[in-house]
Each structure stands twice: as C-alpha cells, then as structure tokens.
C-alpha cells in the first residue's frame, strides 16, 4: 500500500468516524437523529407543511413524513389545520421541542459548511472535484444523499433510525 493510499484511507475513516460519533452523541444526549434536529430547527422558523419542510431541508417528502410521525409521537411537533386554508395541514413545534432546540448542538453539516465557505472559491472547487472522484471510485454516484452530515443519512434516508 502506498503512503498516499494509506493516508487517504485513514482520512476517509476519520471522516466516517467523526460523523458517526456526532450522530451517536446526538442520539445519546437528545434522543434525536441529525435529520430530526434539522427538521426541528427548520420548524423553529415557523409552521410549515410537510412538503415545504421537505424542500427546505433537502430531504424526500417520504423521509420527512416518517420523521414527523416519530417527532409527533414524542410530543415534539403537532399537525394542525391551517387557519387560512382548512385543506392545508401545517406542522408546528411544541414548547417541549422549542426547549430541546435551545439545548441541542448545531448540526455537523452547518458548522462544516460555515468553515467551507471561509475557503477561497478555487479551494472549494478543488475539494469538490476530489470528492467527486472519490465518490466515483467507490461506485457511489447513484446513491441518493441529502446535504446533511449524519450517520442516518448515510445509512438510510427512508428510516431515520429513531422511534
């Protein structure tokens, strides 16, 4: 194994472990997955339909529906008819969710994105091109993925892994 090959594999493993550790800590401390936290943070901006929420957080509508079902079962969100249009169902945070969000850490992808944006455009482009090559080498181009850094979105977006 060449020195570059070993270094690259170690770096990939470190990235994978960092994502996994962050996801497990979030589950342990807050009983939330990263996709659940992202949905809650988006809903803290105000009530939304499930479809609008899905678009805002870049997850499929089916994934968001499953997430909302689990959050509703935990008493963190509630679905209710819109006051303006009774045909429309809106999802809103409960007071328990508002309290939880204040305590929860920033999702990993947000802090990563903030640091990435601080790099010059050329450096960002270089990172993007290199990562696209890695995706191709791993034959992972066809995998559906949301722009979230979480173990759950790596494993399965259809099931966010939490009750």
Beta strands, then each sheet from edge to edge (+ up, - down):
strand 1: 77-81
strand 2: 89-93
sheet 1: 1+ 2-
end
